[in-house]
Amino acid sequence: MAAALAVEAGHEVTGVHMALLRNRQIFREGSRGCCSIEDSLDARRVADKLGIPFYVWDLSEEFADLVVADFLAEYSKGRTPNPCIRCNEHVKFEILATRAQALGFDAVATGHYARLIPGNNGVVELHRSNNLPKDQSYVLAAAGPERLHHCYFPLGDFYTKAEVREQAAKRGLAVSNKPDSYDICFIPDGDTRGFLRERLGAKKGPILDVSGVQVGEHDGAYAYTVGQRKGLALGRPAADGLPRYVVSTDPSRNIVVVGGREHLVVTSIKGSDPVWYLDKPPGPHSQDSAGVAVTVQVRAHGREVSARMFATADGAVQFDLVGDMLAGIAAGQSIVAYQGTRVVAQATVGQSG
């Protein structure tokens, strides 16, 4: 649909499918993934229908180095990365976009649900899609305004996915009823823990409660993330009978610590490597500084909570939550700040408390 709308808008359009997986025999399993052989063939059929050139670009080496290797390295450090964000940041809107510009194209058009609006001084503003349940501004924010200046998101103005499918069917696009893709494209069976175990190796270790008492055993601390409840297989129930969650991991000592939900609550989050969409970033945190009023989101399609945003002396950004709390925030996650529908900052969660 993005390609069809670009053609109808009068642009000179070329279709490109990114071949990201080194194993060309990987097929989709249900709705999982987005970069399989079937997806490439679907894209080619759409290009033929629209009468536009179509190419497959092999970016599997770059994807393996910048996304898959990063995914494994982050988990091995006890952090929780989002590979879709890394792919958008480094592959789709950097490597792909740079190659496209070198060939004379002005922009990369994709089917992401987000809106780009010209801002002050020519700096593009990233806004939520009109289709809020499908909004993808959260996973796009790390790309930054300079990269997004060369992007085009024609689906951002639609209000429902049903409307997009209806319009695709009217244009005779055979993908109009194709299932949504989800989960991690390079783990087609959805077994993230198995993927990590195969590549990082099994290493048994203790699961401790917050008082230091062993309550279970695991096959590798890297496979657990803060806030996780399922799959713990604890041998000893909690004294209060309430569920327990992963509250921290220490891969260097191969330890997983579990506790009650109260141990997951945070009121302040610090993020590293901030990406600013504001003309002027906020001033440093101080007792005299009120910060910038924002709402923050720490998971794709997660709820927004109010916060005050501050810069820090070490070049990071801090969010102090206001009137609400979040739980289960893991280092490595992306945190995105909004003012209304507009993205104003993005950072990688480092510390929370």
N, C-alpha and C positions, 0 to 999 in steps of 0.2 A: 504494500500500500504506500509506503514511503516513496518507493521508486515511481509508482503510478502517479502520485500527486506531484512529484517533481517534474515528470514529463508533462503533465497537464498544465503546470505553471509556466511552461515554455523553456525549461532548462535543458541543456545538453547533458544527457544522463548516460552513465556507464555503470553496469552492475558488476559488483565484485563480491565474491564469497571468500572469506578468510578460512583457509585450511589450517587449523590450529593443532590437530592431533597427529602425532607421528605414526600411530597405528591406523592406517587407512581402512582397516577392516572393522573398526568400531561402529556399531549401529546404535540407533536410538533404542532405549528401553522405555516404552510407553511415552511419557512426555519429558523424559529426562534429557538434558543436554540441548545444544543448539548448533553444533558444528560437525554433524555426522555426514556420511555419504548421502543419506536421504535428503538432508537439508541442502546440500550442494545441488542436488538434482532438482529439488523444489525451486531453488533460486533460479536455476537455468530455465526452467519452464516459464517462470514469471517473466524473465528477461525476453524470452522468445515471444511471449504474448504481447509484451509492450513494444517489441521491435527495437530493443536497445542492445548494444554490445555487452558481452558477459565474459568475465575472466575469473579464474580461481587463482588466488595468490597464496603461495605457501609461506605462512608465517609461523610454522610449527616450531622452528628452532628458537625464534624470539619468544614465543609463548612458553616454551619449556623453561627458558632461562629466566624470564621476567615474572611469570605467573606461577607455574608449577613449582619451580625451585624455591621461590619466595614462600609459597604456601607451606612447603615442607620445613623450611628454615624457621618460619614463624611458629609453627606448631612445636617444633623441637625445642623452642625457647619458652614454651608455656603460654604463647600468645594465640589469639584467635583472629586470623586474617579473613578478609572477604575477597576471594579471587576475582569476582566479577568487577569489583572496583579497580583492582590492579590491572585487569585486562582493558577496561575502559581508559584508564590513565596512561598506560604504557604502550599498549598494542593498538587499540582501535583509534584513539585520538592523538597518538604521537607517531608511531611507526607507519600505520596505514595512512593517516592524514598527511604526514610528511611526504610519503611516496606519491600520494595523489596530487599534492601541490607541485611537486617536482615535474609531474606530467602535465601540468597546466590547469588542473581542476581547482575550482574556488572553494569547494566545501565537501565535506563528507555528510551525506544524508543517511539517517538510520531510523528505525522504527521505535526508538525510545519514546516513552511517554514523559515529556517535559517540554517547557516552553523557553525560548530564548528571545529576550526583548532588548533592543538597543538602549543603553544607559548613558550616563554622563561621560563626556570626553571619549565617546566611541567604545567604552568598555561594555561588553555584553553582560546582561543580567540573566541569571538562571532562575527560572520560576517553576513551581510545581505544575504538573499537567492539570488540565481541567478534569481529567479522569483520575480523581484522587485515589481510588482503590488500586489503580495500576501505576501510580506516579513513580517515576524512576529518577527524580532529581537527586535522591539520596546517593545512588550509586554513580551518578555522573559528577558530583560536586568536586571530587578529587582531581578532575581533569583541569580545572582552573579556567578563568575567563579568557586567557590568551588562546588556549587550545579550542575552547568552545566557540570562539569568534569565527572559526572556520567550520562550523557544524550547522546542520539543518535538521530539525525535528518536526516534520509535518504532521505527526499524529498527536502532538501535544494539545491541539485545540479540540480534539474529540472528547466527549464526555463519558462514553462507555465503550467497552471492547465490542459489545454487540453491534454498535453502530459501525465500527471499523470492519467487522466481519461482513455486515450487510453491504457496505460500500465495495468491499473486495469482491463479493459475489456478483454484484451488479457489473463489475468490470471483467467478469469471467476468469478471475484468478483462482486457480484450483486449490490454493492454500487457505481459502476463506474459512474452512472448517477444521483446519489443522489444530491439534491441541497446543495449549500454551507450553512453552519450555520452562523448566525450573531446575533447581539444584545445580550441582557443579558439573560442567560439561565434560571434564576429564575424569570424572568418577561416574560412568554411565549407570552403574548398578545402585548408586546412592549409598554405598557402604563406605563412608568416610573413615571410620575406625579401621576397617580392613585395609583400605588403601594406605593409611599411615603405618599400620603394623607391617605391611609387606615391604615398605620402603625404608622405614626407620628401625624395624626389628622389634620383636616382642621382648619385653624386659619386665618381669614381675616385680611388684613393689607393694608397699602397704597403703591402704586407705585409712587415714586417721580422722578421728573427730577433733573438734577444736580444742579439746582438753589433752590431746595427744594419745588417746587410747585407740588401738587398732580395731577397726570395725569391718574390714574387708581387704581384698587384694585386687590388684589390677595388672594388666599386661603391658603397661606403658603409660606414664603420666602424661605424655604428649597428646594422648587421645582424648583427654578430658578438658572441658572448658568451664569457666566460671558460670554458675547458674544452672548447670546440667543437673537433671533429676533422674532421668531414665537411664537404665543400663548400669547402675552402680552395683547391683547384686550384693548388698551389704548383708553380712552374716549376723549382725547384732542390731536390733531395733533401737530407735531413739527412746530415751527414758520418758519423754512426754508423748510418745506415740505419733508425733508429727513427721511429715516428710523431711528428708535431708537433701541438701544440694551441695554441689561442688562450690566451695568458697575460695579455694586457691589451689594452685599446682606448683610444684617445684621439680621440673625435669632434671635439674642438676643433681638432686638427691633422689629422684624418682618417687616422689611423695605426692599423694592427692589428699587434700583436707576437705572434709564435709562438715556442714553445720546447718542450723535452722535458717529459715528465710530472713530472720532478723540480721544475720551475719552478711547478707548480700546487699543491704540497703546502703545507698550512697547519696550524699548531698552536694558533693563537689567532684568535678572531673577535670583533669588536666590533659591537654592534647598536644602532641608534638607535630612539627612540620606543618604549621597552619597554612591553608590556602585561603587568601582573602578575596572577597568579592566586593568589599567596601572600598570607596574612594580613599578613605583614611581609616586604618585599623584603630581599635580602641587603645587608650592609654594604659600604662602599667597599673597593675593591681596595687591599691593602697587603701588605707583607712578613709582617705578623703575622696576616693574615686567611687562613683556609683556604677561604673561599667556601662555596658550597652545592653538594653533589654532585648532579649531574643527568646525563641523557643528552640529546643534542641531535640534531635532524634538520634538514637544510637543503634538502631536496627532497621533494615529494610522493612518498610511498612509498620515500623514500631510507632508507639504513641509519642506525641510531642509533649514536652513539659517546659514550663517557663524557667528562665535562667537569666543571670547577669553575666555578660561576657567581658573578660579582661585579657589584655596582653600580659605577659610575664617578662621579667628581666632577662631570662635565658632564651627568649625568642619563641616561647611556646604560647599557648592560650589556655585560660582557665574559665570554667563554667561553674558558677555557684547556683545551684537549683533554688527556685523560689516557690514556696508554698506547696511543693510536691517532691516526691522522691522517686528514684529509679532503683532497680535491683538487678543483680547479676551482670554488672558491667565488666567486661573482660578487656585486658590490655590487647591491643592490636585491632580492636574494632574501630570503625569509622564513626566520628561524631560530626553531625552537620547542624549548623545553626541557621535559623530562618527568622525573617521579619515578614509576617504575613505569608505570602506564597513565595517570596524571594529568598534564595540562598545567599547568606552573607559571609559564611566561613565554613571550612571543613578542616578536620585534623584527625590524627590517629591517637586513640586513647592510650595514655601511658600510665597514669595513676588515677585512682578514684578513692573517695573515702567519705 
